[in-house]
Amino acid sequence: MRVAQFASILLALGFATAMPAQTSVSATSPAPTVAYVYVGQNTSPEKVSAFAVNSNGALTTVSGSPFSARSQSLAVTSGYLFGTDGKYITTYARNSNGALHATSTISAIAHNDTPTGSGAGALTLDHTGSTLYAAEFEFQGSDNDAYAAFSVGSGGLLKFQSNSAISVDYGSELQFSPSNLFAYSSGCYFAGWELNAFRRAASGQITAFNPAAAMPSNPSGDLLCPAATAVSAKGYLAVLYFDESTSPIKPNIAIYRIVASGDLVLVSSAVEANNLQPMNPDTLRFDPTGTYLVVAGTGIDYFLLNSNGTLARIGDALDSTIRFTDVRWDKAGHLYAISAASLHVFTSHNMGGLTQTATRPLTNAVSLAVLPAH
């Protein structure tokens, strides 16, 4: 009380400067977590490394990571991570800090026509997270593949639902349209152009249909093979494809508009193939807004999707000595990419391109799943 009274007297006399300034101390708030990243590693035993990512792109290892887990392909929701070793799919409940613990396991191949010798590959969730799809290899003997649908129930419990039709061109990850009514993949088993399309029912069952997708311009009658697909939130499908008639083969990207029926209307195929050739890409992914497209292989290329469906390259390729095998985005402007030996985090500056913000060495990285925190 006396100190306060003395200070009041000094102020009244105009001697405020005679008193030392009072210092207020406040704790510095840590940067918020914007995403959780899970990397499957093909080690013995298999494991999954988990990281929390803050707003500036820095990585923090989740407590308890790496976790013993099936790792060949991963898919993640806010509550669960699903992982397969090619024979089984295990559900891992996610704690609030991103940590994992196994809760249930189901056979991934029991409902294949020929379970012996078959295997499960890429896992994909629809936009609602209510159905998990697994690519099934050797589903009905050699090279006859399919997609199996599993409903996601209470506690993340999986229940087999149905199988798709069979095709030698199935097997790649499914890409769902913004409406969640259609899914797409690609194939080239008979060295021919094949874009696969499926209608998704409310139950989660998928039924194949012909999307009437015209081939890109090919006046020389070259052998064009699609290799990967990506869906934009703006209603476009990007298709990475190769001209197999050249040596070395030339990569290119075609853009299709997804119409109300689910059919695909060719918009453009004018990416500079010669600039893509050195990286020999094998995967591509749109950011959550559907505006920016990343293409990955030996290095990473970055494109703007124009309002007319054409692509424009932004800047030069990054990390052109590293072979990337998968890329994913969060909702905070970060791109995640894995090579066999490491996890890389890039920050998008939109038209300013990408800069690398973090790298973490990992052994035998084979799969990647990213969950935005909000």
DOVEX-334693 format. One record per residue (C-alpha): residue number from 1; residue in three letters; x, y, z. Coordinates in steps of 0.1 Angstrom, whole numbers. Example, Ala and Ser with C-alpha at 12.3 -4.5 7.8 and 13.67 -1.06 7.14 Angstrom:
// residues 2
    nr   rest      c1      c2      c3
     1    ala     123     -45      78
     2    ser     137     -11      71
***
This chain:
// residues 374
    nr   rest      c1      c2      c3
     1    met       0       0       0
     2    arg      29      24       9
     3    val      46      18     -24
     4    ala      14      26     -43
     5    gln       8      57     -22
     6    phe      44      68     -28
     7    ala      41      63     -66
     8    ser       9      83     -66
     9    ile      26     112     -48
    10    leu      55     112     -73
    11    leu      31     112    -103
    12    ala      13     141     -88
    13    leu      46     160     -84
    14    gly      56     152    -119
    15    phe      84     129    -110
    16    ala      72      98    -129
    17    thr     105      95    -148
    18    ala     123      90    -115
    19    met     108      56    -110
    20    pro     121      26    -129
    21    ala      98      12    -155
    22    gln      77     -18    -143
    23    thr      84     -49    -165
    24    ser      56     -72    -174
    25    val      65    -108    -181
    26    ser      43    -130    -204
    27    ala      49    -165    -215
    28    thr      56    -170    -253
    29    ser      29    -191    -268
    30    pro      42    -220    -289
    31    ala      33    -220    -326
    32    pro       0    -239    -330
    33    thr      -1    -274    -344
    34    val     -16    -273    -379
    35    ala     -12    -309    -390
    36    tyr      -1    -344    -381
    37    val      21    -364    -404
    38    tyr      24    -402    -405
    39    val      52    -420    -425
    40    gly      51    -457    -429
    41    gln      85    -474    -429
    42    asn      92    -508    -444
    43    thr     114    -520    -416
    44    ser     114    -553    -396
    45    pro      90    -550    -379
    46    glu      71    -524    -398
    47    lys      66    -490    -381
    48    val      50    -456    -385
    49    ser      67    -424    -375
    50    ala      44    -396    -364
    51    phe      51    -358    -363
    52    ala      32    -327    -352
    53    val      37    -298    -375
    54    asn      34    -262    -364
    55    ser      24    -231    -384
    56    asn      59    -224    -396
    57    gly      64    -259    -409
    58    ala      87    -272    -381
    59    leu      84    -309    -371
    60    thr      80    -323    -336
    61    thr      81    -360    -330
    62    val      50    -373    -314
    63    ser      55    -389    -280
    64    gly      61    -427    -284
    65    ser      70    -425    -321
    66    pro      78    -445    -341
    67    phe      49    -469    -335
    68    ser      49    -506    -344
    69    ala      23    -506    -371
    70    arg      14    -520    -406
    71    ser      29    -495    -429
    72    gln      27    -504    -466
    73    ser      -2    -480    -472
    74    leu     -18    -455    -448
    75    ala     -50    -435    -446
    76    val     -60    -412    -418
    77    thr     -91    -395    -403
    78    ser     -95    -373    -373
    79    gly    -100    -403    -351
    80    tyr     -81    -431    -367
    81    leu     -51    -442    -388
    82    phe     -55    -473    -410
    83    gly     -25    -493    -421
    84    thr     -20    -524    -442
    85    asp       9    -548    -446
    86    gly      -7    -562    -478
    87    lys     -26    -589    -460
    88    tyr     -44    -573    -431
    89    ile     -57    -538    -423
    90    thr     -53    -525    -387
    91    thr     -72    -496    -372
    92    tyr     -51    -474    -349
    93    ala     -69    -449    -326
    94    arg     -54    -414    -325
    95    asn     -48    -397    -292
    96    ser     -52    -359    -290
    97    asn     -14    -355    -294
    98    gly     -13    -377    -325
    99    ala      -1    -409    -308
   100    leu     -14    -442    -320
   101    his     -26    -475    -305
   102    ala     -41    -505    -323
   103    thr     -77    -513    -317
   104    ser     -88    -538    -343
   105    thr     -76    -558    -373
   106    ile     -94    -573    -403
   107    ser     -82    -594    -432
   108    ala     -77    -573    -463
   109    ile     -80    -603    -487
   110    ala    -105    -627    -472
   111    his    -132    -617    -497
   112    asn    -110    -619    -528
   113    asp    -119    -645    -553
   114    thr     -85    -661    -548
   115    pro     -72    -650    -514
   116    thr     -41    -671    -517
   117    gly     -15    -652    -536
   118    ser     -35    -619    -535
   119    gly     -27    -588    -517
   120    ala     -39    -553    -507
   121    gly     -23    -522    -519
   122    ala     -33    -485    -518
   123    leu     -58    -474    -491
   124    thr     -82    -445    -498
   125    leu    -109    -429    -478
   126    asp    -138    -411    -493
   127    his    -143    -375    -483
   128    thr    -166    -384    -454
   129    gly    -142    -409    -440
   130    ser    -171    -434    -437
   131    thr    -157    -459    -463
   132    leu    -122    -473    -467
   133    tyr    -112    -486    -501
   134    ala     -83    -510    -507
   135    ala     -68    -519    -540
   136    glu     -67    -557    -543
   137    phe     -40    -573    -565
   138    glu     -43    -607    -580
   139    phe     -79    -606    -569
   140    gln     -90    -633    -593
   141    gly     -57    -648    -603
   142    ser     -28    -633    -621
   143    asp     -32    -596    -630
   144    asn     -70    -594    -623
   145    asp     -74    -566    -598
   146    ala    -103    -550    -579
   147    tyr    -112    -525    -552
   148    ala    -126    -537    -519
   149    ala    -149    -514    -498
   150    phe    -149    -515    -460
   151    ser    -173    -495    -439
   152    val    -158    -475    -410
   153    gly    -179    -481    -379
   154    ser    -179    -471    -342
   155    gly    -144    -472    -328
   156    gly    -129    -473    -363
   157    leu    -140    -509    -367
   158    leu    -138    -520    -403
   159    lys    -165    -543    -419
   160    phe    -162    -557    -454
   161    gln    -189    -543    -476
   162    ser    -184    -551    -513
   163    asn    -159    -557    -541
   164    ser    -158    -537    -574
   165    ala    -157    -553    -608
   166    ile    -124    -567    -620
   167    ser     -99    -552    -643
   168    val     -62    -555    -651
   169    asp     -61    -517    -650
   170    tyr     -72    -513    -614
   171    gly     -48    -509    -585
   172    ser     -38    -473    -582
   173    glu     -51    -450    -554
   174    leu     -87    -438    -560
   175    gln     -92    -400    -564
   176    phe    -127    -388    -553
   177    ser    -145    -359    -570
   178    pro    -154    -328    -549
   179    ser    -190    -341    -547
   180    asn    -178    -375    -534
   181    leu    -201    -391    -560
   182    phe    -173    -403    -583
   183    ala    -139    -418    -581
   184    tyr    -111    -421    -606
   185    ser     -79    -440    -612
   186    ser     -57    -449    -642
   187    gly     -41    -479    -658
   188    cys     -20    -490    -688
   189    tyr     -17    -528    -685
   190    phe     -22    -534    -722
   191    ala      -1    -504    -732
   192    gly     -33    -484    -739
   193    trp     -51    -454    -726
   194    glu     -73    -463    -697
   195    leu     -90    -439    -672
   196    asn    -112    -457    -647
   197    ala    -143    -441    -633
   198    phe    -167    -453    -605
   199    arg    -200    -441    -591
   200    arg    -201    -441    -553
   201    ala    -234    -450    -537
   202    ala    -246    -437    -503
   203    ser    -236    -471    -489
   204    gly    -200    -467    -501
   205    gln    -202    -493    -529
   206    ile    -185    -482    -561
   207    thr    -197    -492    -596
   208    ala    -175    -488    -627
   209    phe    -187    -467    -657
   210    asn    -171    -454    -688
   211    pro    -163    -416    -683
   212    ala    -160    -410    -721
   213    ala    -125    -395    -716
   214    ala    -109    -386    -749
   215    met     -72    -392    -753
   216    pro     -49    -361    -754
   217    ser     -39    -349    -788
   218    asn     -19    -376    -805
   219    pro     -15    -369    -842
   220    ser      14    -393    -846
   221    gly      -5    -422    -830
   222    asp      21    -426    -803
   223    leu      17    -450    -774
   224    leu       3    -429    -745
   225    cys       0    -444    -711
   226    pro     -16    -427    -680
   227    ala       4    -432    -648
   228    ala     -13    -412    -620
   229    thr     -43    -390    -614
   230    ala     -52    -361    -590
   231    val     -85    -343    -584
   232    ser     -88    -305    -580
   233    ala    -114    -290    -556
   234    lys    -123    -268    -586
   235    gly    -137    -298    -604
   236    tyr    -108    -309    -626
   237    leu     -89    -342    -630
   238    ala     -51    -340    -638
   239    val     -37    -371    -655
   240    leu       1    -377    -656
   241    tyr       9    -397    -687
   242    phe      39    -408    -708
   243    asp      46    -411    -745
   244    glu      61    -446    -745
   245    ser      70    -443    -781
   246    thr     100    -421    -774
   247    ser     134    -429    -758
   248    pro     136    -417    -731
   249    ile      98    -417    -727
   250    lys      82    -382    -724
   251    pro      59    -373    -695
   252    asn      30    -349    -699
   253    ile      -1    -338    -680
   254    ala     -37    -337    -693
   255    ile     -64    -318    -676
   256    tyr    -101    -329    -677
   257    arg    -132    -312    -664
   258    ile    -155    -334    -643
   259    val    -190    -327    -654
   260    ala    -222    -334    -635
   261    ser    -226    -369    -649
   262    gly    -190    -378    -638
   263    asp    -178    -379    -674
   264    leu    -144    -364    -682
   265    val    -141    -336    -708
   266    leu    -105    -330    -721
   267    val     -95    -294    -715
   268    ser     -58    -293    -722
   269    ser     -26    -313    -725
   270    ala       0    -286    -731
   271    val      25    -290    -702
   272    glu      61    -287    -715
   273    ala      70    -324    -716
   274    asn     107    -317    -721
   275    asn     108    -298    -688
   276    leu      92    -327    -670
   277    gln     114    -353    -686
   278    pro     145    -350    -664
   279    met     124    -357    -632
   280    asn     106    -387    -647
   281    pro      76    -380    -624
   282    asp      53    -407    -610
   283    thr      29    -388    -587
   284    leu      10    -355    -585
   285    arg     -13    -338    -560
   286    phe     -35    -306    -558
   287    asp     -35    -284    -528
   288    pro     -68    -283    -508
   289    thr     -81    -253    -528
   290    gly     -75    -271    -561
   291    thr     -54    -241    -573
   292    tyr     -19    -254    -572
   293    leu      -6    -287    -585
   294    val      26    -304    -574
   295    val      43    -331    -596
   296    ala      70    -352    -580
   297    gly      96    -376    -592
   298    thr     133    -368    -591
   299    gly     125    -334    -578
   300    ile      93    -314    -574
   301    asp      76    -292    -599
   302    tyr      49    -266    -590
   303    phe      20    -254    -612
   304    leu      -9    -230    -612
   305    leu     -43    -243    -624
   306    asn     -57    -214    -645
   307    ser     -94    -206    -645
   308    asn     -97    -222    -680
   309    gly     -82    -255    -668
   310    thr     -47    -250    -683
   311    leu     -15    -252    -662
   312    ala      13    -227    -658
   313    arg      46    -236    -642
   314    ile      57    -216    -612
   315    gly      95    -213    -607
   316    asp     121    -240    -611
   317    ala     120    -276    -600
   318    leu     132    -282    -564
   319    asp     155    -309    -550
   320    ser     163    -323    -584
   321    thr     187    -349    -569
   322    ile     161    -365    -546
   323    arg     136    -392    -558
   324    phe     103    -385    -542
   325    thr      76    -412    -540
   326    asp      46    -395    -525
   327    val      34    -360    -517
   328    arg       5    -346    -496
   329    trp      -8    -312    -485
   330    asp     -23    -298    -452
   331    lys     -46    -269    -451
   332    ala     -20    -244    -438
   333    gly       0    -241    -470
   334    his      25    -270    -463
   335    leu      35    -297    -487
   336    tyr      49    -330    -474
   337    ala      71    -353    -496
   338    ile      88    -385    -488
   339    ser     118    -402    -504
   340    ala     130    -436    -494
   341    ala     153    -420    -469
   342    ser     135    -389    -456
   343    leu     105    -367    -450
   344    his     105    -331    -464
   345    val      83    -302    -455
   346    phe      78    -273    -480
   347    thr      59    -241    -474
   348    ser      38    -227    -503
   349    his      40    -190    -511
   350    asn      13    -194    -537
   351    met      26    -176    -568
   352    gly      59    -172    -550
   353    gly      66    -210    -552
   354    leu      78    -234    -526
   355    thr     105    -232    -500
   356    gln     118    -261    -479
   357    thr     112    -256    -441
   358    ala     121    -290    -426
   359    thr     137    -324    -433
   360    arg     138    -355    -412
   361    pro     158    -386    -421
   362    leu     138    -419    -420
   363    thr     146    -455    -429
   364    asn     128    -471    -458
   365    ala      99    -447    -460
   366    val      71    -462    -482
   367    ser      38    -444    -473
   368    leu      25    -410    -462
   369    ala      -7    -397    -446
   370    val     -14    -362    -435
   371    leu     -42    -350    -412
   372    pro     -49    -312    -410
   373    ala     -54    -303    -373
   374    his     -84    -281    -382
***
